[in-house]
Amino acid sequence: MNKLVGATSTPLASIFGSGFLVIVPILAGAVGAYSVVAMVAVCALAIAVGSVIRFNIKHAEP
């Protein structure tokens, strides 16, 4: 189980890191001084979407 967690979380962390590297300059150009607030909103949206996906997997998937 430990190897599975490592094999899954390492690529996932890489994807998240790449996403942050891309979204931060876009937000800085789009909203300027409010980019920190916008990044918090992006993270909150990601958490909400993840919660919905986890709920659906737990309750709707066979």
CHARMM-style PDB file with segment names, atoms N, HN, CA, C and O in Angstrom:
ATOM      1  N   MET     1       0.822  -1.196   0.000  1.00  0.00      PROA
ATOM      2  CA  MET     1       0.000   0.000   0.000  1.00  0.00      PROA
ATOM      3  C   MET     1       0.866   1.260   0.000  1.00  0.00      PROA
ATOM      4  O   MET     1       0.524   2.244  -0.656  1.00  0.00      PROA
ATOM      5  N   ASN     2       1.975   1.237   0.724  1.00  0.00      PROA
ATOM      6  HN  ASN     2       2.252   0.438   1.257  1.00  0.00      PROA
ATOM      7  CA  ASN     2       2.853   2.392   0.796  1.00  0.00      PROA
ATOM      8  C   ASN     2       3.431   2.756  -0.566  1.00  0.00      PROA
ATOM      9  O   ASN     2       3.530   3.936  -0.906  1.00  0.00      PROA
ATOM     10  N   LYS     3       3.815   1.740  -1.353  1.00  0.00      PROA
ATOM     11  HN  LYS     3       3.734   0.782  -1.077  1.00  0.00      PROA
ATOM     12  CA  LYS     3       4.352   2.000  -2.687  1.00  0.00      PROA
ATOM     13  C   LYS     3       3.280   2.594  -3.592  1.00  0.00      PROA
ATOM     14  O   LYS     3       3.568   3.458  -4.420  1.00  0.00      PROA
ATOM     15  N   LEU     4       2.033   2.123  -3.430  1.00  0.00      PROA
ATOM     16  HN  LEU     4       1.800   1.421  -2.758  1.00  0.00      PROA
ATOM     17  CA  LEU     4       0.933   2.639  -4.235  1.00  0.00      PROA
ATOM     18  C   LEU     4       0.695   4.117  -3.948  1.00  0.00      PROA
ATOM     19  O   LEU     4       0.484   4.905  -4.870  1.00  0.00      PROA
ATOM     20  N   VAL     5       0.729   4.488  -2.684  1.00  0.00      PROA
ATOM     21  HN  VAL     5       0.900   3.848  -1.936  1.00  0.00      PROA
ATOM     22  CA  VAL     5       0.518   5.890  -2.319  1.00  0.00      PROA
ATOM     23  C   VAL     5       1.629   6.755  -2.906  1.00  0.00      PROA
ATOM     24  O   VAL     5       1.357   7.824  -3.453  1.00  0.00      PROA
ATOM     25  N   GLY     6       2.860   6.308  -2.799  1.00  0.00      PROA
ATOM     26  HN  GLY     6       3.081   5.440  -2.355  1.00  0.00      PROA
ATOM     27  CA  GLY     6       3.977   7.061  -3.363  1.00  0.00      PROA
ATOM     28  C   GLY     6       3.907   7.160  -4.872  1.00  0.00      PROA
ATOM     29  O   GLY     6       4.199   8.209  -5.447  1.00  0.00      PROA
ATOM     30  N   ALA     7       3.519   6.064  -5.516  1.00  0.00      PROA
ATOM     31  HN  ALA     7       3.282   5.212  -5.049  1.00  0.00      PROA
ATOM     32  CA  ALA     7       3.430   6.053  -6.976  1.00  0.00      PROA
ATOM     33  C   ALA     7       2.280   6.918  -7.472  1.00  0.00      PROA
ATOM     34  O   ALA     7       2.316   7.418  -8.596  1.00  0.00      PROA
ATOM     35  N   THR     8       1.275   7.093  -6.648  1.00  0.00      PROA
ATOM     36  HN  THR     8       1.246   6.686  -5.735  1.00  0.00      PROA
ATOM     37  CA  THR     8       0.129   7.909  -7.047  1.00  0.00      PROA
ATOM     38  C   THR     8       0.337   9.375  -6.710  1.00  0.00      PROA
ATOM     39  O   THR     8       0.016  10.249  -7.515  1.00  0.00      PROA
ATOM     40  N   SER     9       0.867   9.650  -5.532  1.00  0.00      PROA
ATOM     41  HN  SER     9       1.127   8.940  -4.878  1.00  0.00      PROA
ATOM     42  CA  SER     9       0.958  11.038  -5.093  1.00  0.00      PROA
ATOM     43  C   SER     9       2.089  11.809  -5.762  1.00  0.00      PROA
ATOM     44  O   SER     9       1.987  13.027  -5.913  1.00  0.00      PROA
ATOM     45  N   THR    10       3.153  11.142  -6.165  1.00  0.00      PROA
ATOM     46  HN  THR    10       3.235  10.153  -6.043  1.00  0.00      PROA
ATOM     47  CA  THR    10       4.258  11.852  -6.805  1.00  0.00      PROA
ATOM     48  C   THR    10       3.848  12.462  -8.141  1.00  0.00      PROA
ATOM     49  O   THR    10       4.093  13.650  -8.349  1.00  0.00      PROA
ATOM     50  N   PRO    11       3.231  11.705  -9.065  1.00  0.00      PROA
ATOM     51  CA  PRO    11       2.787  12.344 -10.314  1.00  0.00      PROA
ATOM     52  C   PRO    11       1.700  13.392 -10.078  1.00  0.00      PROA
ATOM     53  O   PRO    11       1.654  14.407 -10.774  1.00  0.00      PROA
ATOM     54  N   LEU    12       0.834  13.151  -9.105  1.00  0.00      PROA
ATOM     55  HN  LEU    12       0.872  12.327  -8.540  1.00  0.00      PROA
ATOM     56  CA  LEU    12      -0.225  14.104  -8.806  1.00  0.00      PROA
ATOM     57  C   LEU    12       0.366  15.420  -8.306  1.00  0.00      PROA
ATOM     58  O   LEU    12      -0.095  16.493  -8.694  1.00  0.00      PROA
ATOM     59  N   ALA    13       1.368  15.343  -7.459  1.00  0.00      PROA
ATOM     60  HN  ALA    13       1.742  14.471  -7.143  1.00  0.00      PROA
ATOM     61  CA  ALA    13       2.037  16.548  -6.967  1.00  0.00      PROA
ATOM     62  C   ALA    13       2.713  17.293  -8.110  1.00  0.00      PROA
ATOM     63  O   ALA    13       2.732  18.524  -8.125  1.00  0.00      PROA
ATOM     64  N   SER    14       3.262  16.564  -9.054  1.00  0.00      PROA
ATOM     65  HN  SER    14       3.247  15.564  -9.041  1.00  0.00      PROA
ATOM     66  CA  SER    14       3.891  17.188 -10.216  1.00  0.00      PROA
ATOM     67  C   SER    14       2.866  17.933 -11.060  1.00  0.00      PROA
ATOM     68  O   SER    14       3.136  19.032 -11.544  1.00  0.00      PROA
ATOM     69  N   ILE    15       1.696  17.339 -11.237  1.00  0.00      PROA
ATOM     70  HN  ILE    15       1.477  16.446 -10.844  1.00  0.00      PROA
ATOM     71  CA  ILE    15       0.632  17.988 -12.008  1.00  0.00      PROA
ATOM     72  C   ILE    15       0.169  19.259 -11.301  1.00  0.00      PROA
ATOM     73  O   ILE    15      -0.005  20.297 -11.940  1.00  0.00      PROA
ATOM     74  N   PHE    16      -0.031  19.181  -9.978  1.00  0.00      PROA
ATOM     75  HN  PHE    16       0.111  18.338  -9.460  1.00  0.00      PROA
ATOM     76  CA  PHE    16      -0.443  20.365  -9.227  1.00  0.00      PROA
ATOM     77  C   PHE    16       0.618  21.459  -9.312  1.00  0.00      PROA
ATOM     78  O   PHE    16       0.292  22.628  -9.516  1.00  0.00      PROA
ATOM     79  N   GLY    17       1.870  21.087  -9.159  1.00  0.00      PROA
ATOM     80  HN  GLY    17       2.136  20.137  -8.994  1.00  0.00      PROA
ATOM     81  CA  GLY    17       2.949  22.068  -9.232  1.00  0.00      PROA
ATOM     82  C   GLY    17       2.999  22.755 -10.576  1.00  0.00      PROA
ATOM     83  O   GLY    17       3.176  23.971 -10.650  1.00  0.00      PROA
ATOM     84  N   SER    18       2.845  21.990 -11.637  1.00  0.00      PROA
ATOM     85  HN  SER    18       2.702  21.002 -11.577  1.00  0.00      PROA
ATOM     86  CA  SER    18       2.838  22.569 -12.979  1.00  0.00      PROA
ATOM     87  C   SER    18       1.646  23.502 -13.156  1.00  0.00      PROA
ATOM     88  O   SER    18       1.760  24.561 -13.774  1.00  0.00      PROA
ATOM     89  N   GLY    19       0.513  23.104 -12.611  1.00  0.00      PROA
ATOM     90  HN  GLY    19       0.421  22.244 -12.109  1.00  0.00      PROA
ATOM     91  CA  GLY    19      -0.674  23.957 -12.702  1.00  0.00      PROA
ATOM     92  C   GLY    19      -0.469  25.290 -12.007  1.00  0.00      PROA
ATOM     93  O   GLY    19      -0.858  26.332 -12.534  1.00  0.00      PROA
ATOM     94  N   PHE    20       0.139  25.266 -10.830  1.00  0.00      PROA
ATOM     95  HN  PHE    20       0.455  24.419 -10.402  1.00  0.00      PROA
ATOM     96  CA  PHE    20       0.399  26.511 -10.120  1.00  0.00      PROA
ATOM     97  C   PHE    20       1.402  27.375 -10.873  1.00  0.00      PROA
ATOM     98  O   PHE    20       1.266  28.598 -10.900  1.00  0.00      PROA
ATOM     99  N   LEU    21       2.406  26.755 -11.485  1.00  0.00      PROA
ATOM    100  HN  LEU    21       2.517  25.762 -11.463  1.00  0.00      PROA
ATOM    101  CA  LEU    21       3.380  27.525 -12.253  1.00  0.00      PROA
ATOM    102  C   LEU    21       2.731  28.227 -13.435  1.00  0.00      PROA
ATOM    103  O   LEU    21       3.175  29.301 -13.839  1.00  0.00      PROA
ATOM    104  N   VAL    22       1.692  27.633 -13.988  1.00  0.00      PROA
ATOM    105  HN  VAL    22       1.332  26.760 -13.660  1.00  0.00      PROA
ATOM    106  CA  VAL    22       1.008  28.227 -15.135  1.00  0.00      PROA
ATOM    107  C   VAL    22      -0.014  29.270 -14.690  1.00  0.00      PROA
ATOM    108  O   VAL    22      -0.090  30.347 -15.280  1.00  0.00      PROA
ATOM    109  N   ILE    23      -0.796  28.966 -13.661  1.00  0.00      PROA
ATOM    110  HN  ILE    23      -0.735  28.090 -13.182  1.00  0.00      PROA
ATOM    111  CA  ILE    23      -1.920  29.833 -13.290  1.00  0.00      PROA
ATOM    112  C   ILE    23      -1.486  31.120 -12.594  1.00  0.00      PROA
ATOM    113  O   ILE    23      -2.157  32.142 -12.737  1.00  0.00      PROA
ATOM    114  N   VAL    24      -0.397  31.101 -11.853  1.00  0.00      PROA
ATOM    115  HN  VAL    24       0.148  30.271 -11.736  1.00  0.00      PROA
ATOM    116  CA  VAL    24       0.008  32.295 -11.099  1.00  0.00      PROA
ATOM    117  C   VAL    24       0.328  33.472 -12.020  1.00  0.00      PROA
ATOM    118  O   VAL    24      -0.184  34.564 -11.775  1.00  0.00      PROA
ATOM    119  N   PRO    25       1.148  33.314 -13.069  1.00  0.00      PROA
ATOM    120  CA  PRO    25       1.386  34.462 -13.953  1.00  0.00      PROA
ATOM    121  C   PRO    25       0.123  34.918 -14.691  1.00  0.00      PROA
ATOM    122  O   PRO    25      -0.052  36.109 -14.950  1.00  0.00      PROA
ATOM    123  N   ILE    26      -0.753  33.970 -15.027  1.00  0.00      PROA
ATOM    124  HN  ILE    26      -0.611  33.003 -14.817  1.00  0.00      PROA
ATOM    125  CA  ILE    26      -2.006  34.339 -15.694  1.00  0.00      PROA
ATOM    126  C   ILE    26      -2.860  35.187 -14.759  1.00  0.00      PROA
ATOM    127  O   ILE    26      -3.403  36.215 -15.165  1.00  0.00      PROA
ATOM    128  N   LEU    27      -2.977  34.753 -13.507  1.00  0.00      PROA
ATOM    129  HN  LEU    27      -2.536  33.919 -13.177  1.00  0.00      PROA
ATOM    130  CA  LEU    27      -3.749  35.532 -12.537  1.00  0.00      PROA
ATOM    131  C   LEU    27      -3.114  36.892 -12.276  1.00  0.00      PROA
ATOM    132  O   LEU    27      -3.820  37.892 -12.153  1.00  0.00      PROA
ATOM    133  N   ALA    28      -1.804  36.934 -12.193  1.00  0.00      PROA
ATOM    134  HN  ALA    28      -1.231  36.121 -12.293  1.00  0.00      PROA
ATOM    135  CA  ALA    28      -1.119  38.206 -11.955  1.00  0.00      PROA
ATOM    136  C   ALA    28      -1.405  39.189 -13.086  1.00  0.00      PROA
ATOM    137  O   ALA    28      -1.612  40.378 -12.842  1.00  0.00      PROA
ATOM    138  N   GLY    29      -1.416  38.696 -14.317  1.00  0.00      PROA
ATOM    139  HN  GLY    29      -1.247  37.730 -14.516  1.00  0.00      PROA
ATOM    140  CA  GLY    29      -1.726  39.568 -15.447  1.00  0.00      PROA
ATOM    141  C   GLY    29      -3.189  39.943 -15.519  1.00  0.00      PROA
ATOM    142  O   GLY    29      -3.528  41.044 -15.952  1.00  0.00      PROA
ATOM    143  N   ALA    30      -4.059  39.043 -15.102  1.00  0.00      PROA
ATOM    144  HN  ALA    30      -3.783  38.148 -14.751  1.00  0.00      PROA
ATOM    145  CA  ALA    30      -5.496  39.281 -15.232  1.00  0.00      PROA
ATOM    146  C   ALA    30      -6.064  40.149 -14.113  1.00  0.00      PROA
ATOM    147  O   ALA    30      -6.890  41.025 -14.369  1.00  0.00      PROA
ATOM    148  N   VAL    31      -5.632  39.917 -12.884  1.00  0.00      PROA
ATOM    149  HN  VAL    31      -4.960  39.206 -12.676  1.00  0.00      PROA
ATOM    150  CA  VAL    31      -6.238  40.631 -11.755  1.00  0.00      PROA
ATOM    151  C   VAL    31      -5.245  41.470 -10.961  1.00  0.00      PROA
ATOM    152  O   VAL    31      -5.632  42.144 -10.006  1.00  0.00      PROA
ATOM    153  N   GLY    32      -3.992  41.439 -11.336  1.00  0.00      PROA
ATOM    154  HN  GLY    32      -3.678  40.891 -12.112  1.00  0.00      PROA
ATOM    155  CA  GLY    32      -2.991  42.300 -10.716  1.00  0.00      PROA
ATOM    156  C   GLY    32      -2.819  42.079  -9.229  1.00  0.00      PROA
ATOM    157  O   GLY    32      -2.451  40.991  -8.787  1.00  0.00      PROA
ATOM    158  N   ALA    33      -3.087  43.115  -8.467  1.00  0.00      PROA
ATOM    159  HN  ALA    33      -3.386  43.999  -8.826  1.00  0.00      PROA
ATOM    160  CA  ALA    33      -2.853  43.076  -7.021  1.00  0.00      PROA
ATOM    161  C   ALA    33      -3.765  42.086  -6.302  1.00  0.00      PROA
ATOM    162  O   ALA    33      -3.485  41.693  -5.170  1.00  0.00      PROA
ATOM    163  N   TYR    34      -4.842  41.687  -6.945  1.00  0.00      PROA
ATOM    164  HN  TYR    34      -5.070  42.007  -7.865  1.00  0.00      PROA
ATOM    165  CA  TYR    34      -5.771  40.738  -6.331  1.00  0.00      PROA
ATOM    166  C   TYR    34      -5.434  39.290  -6.678  1.00  0.00      PROA
ATOM    167  O   TYR    34      -6.257  38.396  -6.478  1.00  0.00      PROA
ATOM    168  N   SER    35      -4.244  39.058  -7.191  1.00  0.00      PROA
ATOM    169  HN  SER    35      -3.576  39.785  -7.354  1.00  0.00      PROA
ATOM    170  CA  SER    35      -3.884  37.700  -7.616  1.00  0.00      PROA
ATOM    171  C   SER    35      -3.835  36.718  -6.444  1.00  0.00      PROA
ATOM    172  O   SER    35      -4.128  35.536  -6.621  1.00  0.00      PROA
ATOM    173  N   VAL    36      -3.472  37.188  -5.260  1.00  0.00      PROA
ATOM    174  HN  VAL    36      -3.234  38.148  -5.116  1.00  0.00      PROA
ATOM    175  CA  VAL    36      -3.455  36.295  -4.094  1.00  0.00      PROA
ATOM    176  C   VAL    36      -4.879  35.859  -3.755  1.00  0.00      PROA
ATOM    177  O   VAL    36      -5.123  34.687  -3.468  1.00  0.00      PROA
ATOM    178  N   VAL    37      -5.808  36.798  -3.788  1.00  0.00      PROA
ATOM    179  HN  VAL    37      -5.610  37.750  -4.021  1.00  0.00      PROA
ATOM    180  CA  VAL    37      -7.215  36.474  -3.525  1.00  0.00      PROA
ATOM    181  C   VAL    37      -7.739  35.529  -4.602  1.00  0.00      PROA
ATOM    182  O   VAL    37      -8.467  34.582  -4.302  1.00  0.00      PROA
ATOM    183  N   ALA    38      -7.371  35.786  -5.851  1.00  0.00      PROA
ATOM    184  HN  ALA    38      -6.780  36.555  -6.095  1.00  0.00      PROA
ATOM    185  CA  ALA    38      -7.804  34.922  -6.951  1.00  0.00      PROA
ATOM    186  C   ALA    38      -7.221  33.519  -6.800  1.00  0.00      PROA
ATOM    187  O   ALA    38      -7.896  32.537  -7.110  1.00  0.00      PROA
ATOM    188  N   MET    39      -5.983  33.411  -6.330  1.00  0.00      PROA
ATOM    189  HN  MET    39      -5.435  34.209  -6.078  1.00  0.00      PROA
ATOM    190  CA  MET    39      -5.372  32.095  -6.136  1.00  0.00      PROA
ATOM    191  C   MET    39      -6.083  31.338  -5.023  1.00  0.00      PROA
ATOM    192  O   MET    39      -6.271  30.125  -5.122  1.00  0.00      PROA
ATOM    193  N   VAL    40      -6.474  32.033  -3.975  1.00  0.00      PROA
ATOM    194  HN  VAL    40      -6.321  33.018  -3.895  1.00  0.00      PROA
ATOM    195  CA  VAL    40      -7.253  31.400  -2.904  1.00  0.00      PROA
ATOM    196  C   VAL    40      -8.581  30.898  -3.467  1.00  0.00      PROA
ATOM    197  O   VAL    40      -9.035  29.810  -3.112  1.00  0.00      PROA
ATOM    198  N   ALA    41      -9.200  31.683  -4.340  1.00  0.00      PROA
ATOM    199  HN  ALA    41      -8.831  32.567  -4.628  1.00  0.00      PROA
ATOM    200  CA  ALA    41     -10.461  31.264  -4.962  1.00  0.00      PROA
ATOM    201  C   ALA    41     -10.257  30.040  -5.847  1.00  0.00      PROA
ATOM    202  O   ALA    41     -11.089  29.132  -5.847  1.00  0.00      PROA
ATOM    203  N   VAL    42      -9.165  30.006  -6.596  1.00  0.00      PROA
ATOM    204  HN  VAL    42      -8.489  30.744  -6.595  1.00  0.00      PROA
ATOM    205  CA  VAL    42      -8.858  28.839  -7.435  1.00  0.00      PROA
ATOM    206  C   VAL    42      -8.671  27.601  -6.558  1.00  0.00      PROA
ATOM    207  O   VAL    42      -9.181  26.529  -6.881  1.00  0.00      PROA
ATOM    208  N   CYS    43      -7.946  27.745  -5.456  1.00  0.00      PROA
ATOM    209  HN  CYS    43      -7.532  28.616  -5.193  1.00  0.00      PROA
ATOM    210  CA  CYS    43      -7.736  26.610  -4.545  1.00  0.00      PROA
ATOM    211  C   CYS    43      -9.049  26.155  -3.918  1.00  0.00      PROA
ATOM    212  O   CYS    43      -9.290  24.955  -3.790  1.00  0.00      PROA
ATOM    213  N   ALA    44      -9.899  27.104  -3.526  1.00  0.00      PROA
ATOM    214  HN  ALA    44      -9.703  28.079  -3.629  1.00  0.00      PROA
ATOM    215  CA  ALA    44     -11.200  26.748  -2.949  1.00  0.00      PROA
ATOM    216  C   ALA    44     -12.059  26.011  -3.971  1.00  0.00      PROA
ATOM    217  O   ALA    44     -12.743  25.046  -3.631  1.00  0.00      PROA
ATOM    218  N   LEU    45     -12.025  26.464  -5.212  1.00  0.00      PROA
ATOM    219  HN  LEU    45     -11.469  27.248  -5.488  1.00  0.00      PROA
ATOM    220  CA  LEU    45     -12.771  25.783  -6.271  1.00  0.00      PROA
ATOM    221  C   LEU    45     -12.245  24.367  -6.476  1.00  0.00      PROA
ATOM    222  O   LEU    45     -13.027  23.433  -6.654  1.00  0.00      PROA
ATOM    223  N   ALA    46     -10.927  24.207  -6.452  1.00  0.00      PROA
ATOM    224  HN  ALA    46     -10.293  24.966  -6.307  1.00  0.00      PROA
ATOM    225  CA  ALA    46     -10.337  22.875  -6.618  1.00  0.00      PROA
ATOM    226  C   ALA    46     -10.735  21.947  -5.472  1.00  0.00      PROA
ATOM    227  O   ALA    46     -11.017  20.769  -5.695  1.00  0.00      PROA
ATOM    228  N   ILE    47     -10.758  22.471  -4.257  1.00  0.00      PROA
ATOM    229  HN  ILE    47     -10.529  23.428  -4.076  1.00  0.00      PROA
ATOM    230  CA  ILE    47     -11.173  21.664  -3.105  1.00  0.00      PROA
ATOM    231  C   ILE    47     -12.637  21.265  -3.244  1.00  0.00      PROA
ATOM    232  O   ILE    47     -13.001  20.124  -2.957  1.00  0.00      PROA
ATOM    233  N   ALA    48     -13.482  22.204  -3.687  1.00  0.00      PROA
ATOM    234  HN  ALA    48     -13.187  23.130  -3.920  1.00  0.00      PROA
ATOM    235  CA  ALA    48     -14.909  21.906  -3.851  1.00  0.00      PROA
ATOM    236  C   ALA    48     -15.132  20.844  -4.922  1.00  0.00      PROA
ATOM    237  O   ALA    48     -15.918  19.918  -4.724  1.00  0.00      PROA
ATOM    238  N   VAL    49     -14.451  20.972  -6.045  1.00  0.00      PROA
ATOM    239  HN  VAL    49     -13.812  21.724  -6.206  1.00  0.00      PROA
ATOM    240  CA  VAL    49     -14.586  19.978  -7.117  1.00  0.00      PROA
ATOM    241  C   VAL    49     -14.093  18.617  -6.630  1.00  0.00      PROA
ATOM    242  O   VAL    49     -14.724  17.597  -6.904  1.00  0.00      PROA
ATOM    243  N   GLY    50     -12.980  18.595  -5.917  1.00  0.00      PROA
ATOM    244  HN  GLY    50     -12.467  19.424  -5.694  1.00  0.00      PROA
ATOM    245  CA  GLY    50     -12.466  17.343  -5.369  1.00  0.00      PROA
ATOM    246  C   GLY    50     -13.438  16.700  -4.395  1.00  0.00      PROA
ATOM    247  O   GLY    50     -13.583  15.478  -4.370  1.00  0.00      PROA
ATOM    248  N   SER    51     -14.104  17.524  -3.593  1.00  0.00      PROA
ATOM    249  HN  SER    51     -13.987  18.516  -3.614  1.00  0.00      PROA
ATOM    250  CA  SER    51     -15.095  16.991  -2.651  1.00  0.00      PROA
ATOM    251  C   SER    51     -16.264  16.346  -3.382  1.00  0.00      PROA
ATOM    252  O   SER    51     -16.747  15.287  -2.983  1.00  0.00      PROA
ATOM    253  N   VAL    52     -16.712  16.987  -4.446  1.00  0.00      PROA
ATOM    254  HN  VAL    52     -16.319  17.848  -4.769  1.00  0.00      PROA
ATOM    255  CA  VAL    52     -17.810  16.423  -5.237  1.00  0.00      PROA
ATOM    256  C   VAL    52     -17.390  15.097  -5.866  1.00  0.00      PROA
ATOM    257  O   VAL    52     -18.154  14.131  -5.856  1.00  0.00      PROA
ATOM    258  N   ILE    53     -16.194  15.053  -6.406  1.00  0.00      PROA
ATOM    259  HN  ILE    53     -15.574  15.837  -6.415  1.00  0.00      PROA
ATOM    260  CA  ILE    53     -15.704  13.818  -7.034  1.00  0.00      PROA
ATOM    261  C   ILE    53     -15.583  12.707  -5.998  1.00  0.00      PROA
ATOM    262  O   ILE    53     -16.004  11.578  -6.247  1.00  0.00      PROA
ATOM    263  N   ARG    54     -15.003  13.024  -4.826  1.00  0.00      PROA
ATOM    264  HN  ARG    54     -14.660  13.942  -4.624  1.00  0.00      PROA
ATOM    265  CA  ARG    54     -14.883  12.008  -3.775  1.00  0.00      PROA
ATOM    266  C   ARG    54     -16.247  11.519  -3.306  1.00  0.00      PROA
ATOM    267  O   ARG    54     -16.431  10.323  -3.084  1.00  0.00      PROA
ATOM    268  N   PHE    55     -17.202  12.428  -3.153  1.00  0.00      PROA
ATOM    269  HN  PHE    55     -17.052  13.400  -3.334  1.00  0.00      PROA
ATOM    270  CA  PHE    55     -18.551  12.044  -2.744  1.00  0.00      PROA
ATOM    271  C   PHE    55     -19.174  11.110  -3.776  1.00  0.00      PROA
ATOM    272  O   PHE    55     -19.757  10.085  -3.422  1.00  0.00      PROA
ATOM    273  N   ASN    56     -19.048  11.467  -5.054  1.00  0.00      PROA
ATOM    274  HN  ASN    56     -18.574  12.299  -5.342  1.00  0.00      PROA
ATOM    275  CA  ASN    56     -19.624  10.628  -6.106  1.00  0.00      PROA
ATOM    276  C   ASN    56     -18.968   9.257  -6.157  1.00  0.00      PROA
ATOM    277  O   ASN    56     -19.651   8.253  -6.362  1.00  0.00      PROA
ATOM    278  N   ILE    57     -17.673   9.201  -5.977  1.00  0.00      PROA
ATOM    279  HN  ILE    57     -17.118  10.016  -5.811  1.00  0.00      PROA
ATOM    280  CA  ILE    57     -16.987   7.905  -5.983  1.00  0.00      PROA
ATOM    281  C   ILE    57     -17.462   7.064  -4.805  1.00  0.00      PROA
ATOM    282  O   ILE    57     -17.700   5.865  -4.950  1.00  0.00      PROA
ATOM    283  N   LYS    58     -17.600   7.687  -3.648  1.00  0.00      PROA
ATOM    284  HN  LYS    58     -17.407   8.661  -3.530  1.00  0.00      PROA
ATOM    285  CA  LYS    58     -17.991   6.941  -2.447  1.00  0.00      PROA
ATOM    286  C   LYS    58     -19.441   6.472  -2.499  1.00  0.00      PROA
ATOM    287  O   LYS    58     -19.744   5.363  -2.058  1.00  0.00      PROA
ATOM    288  N   HSD    59     -20.339   7.295  -3.030  1.00  0.00      PROA
ATOM    289  HN  HSD    59     -20.093   8.196  -3.388  1.00  0.00      PROA
ATOM    290  CA  HSD    59     -21.766   6.995  -2.938  1.00  0.00      PROA
ATOM    291  C   HSD    59     -22.400   6.512  -4.240  1.00  0.00      PROA
ATOM    292  O   HSD    59     -23.426   5.833  -4.195  1.00  0.00      PROA
ATOM    293  N   ALA    60     -21.834   6.833  -5.376  1.00  0.00      PROA
ATOM    294  HN  ALA    60     -21.000   7.385  -5.412  1.00  0.00      PROA
ATOM    295  CA  ALA    60     -22.501   6.502  -6.639  1.00  0.00      PROA
ATOM    296  C   ALA    60     -21.806   5.398  -7.423  1.00  0.00      PROA
ATOM    297  O   ALA    60     -22.448   4.688  -8.197  1.00  0.00      PROA
ATOM    298  N   GLU    61     -20.515   5.250  -7.231  1.00  0.00      PROA
ATOM    299  HN  GLU    61     -19.994   5.827  -6.602  1.00  0.00      PROA
ATOM    300  CA  GLU    61     -19.793   4.221  -7.983  1.00  0.00      PROA
ATOM    301  C   GLU    61     -20.083   2.846  -7.396  1.00  0.00      PROA
ATOM    302  O   GLU    61     -20.214   2.693  -6.181  1.00  0.00      PROA
ATOM    303  N   PRO    62     -20.179   1.860  -8.261  1.00  0.00      PROA
ATOM    304  CA  PRO    62     -20.445   0.497  -7.752  1.00  0.00      PROA
ATOM    305  C   PRO    62     -19.267  -0.099  -7.007  1.00  0.00      PROA
ATOM    306  OT1 PRO    62     -19.348  -1.231  -6.528  1.00  0.00      PROA
TER     307      PRO     62
END
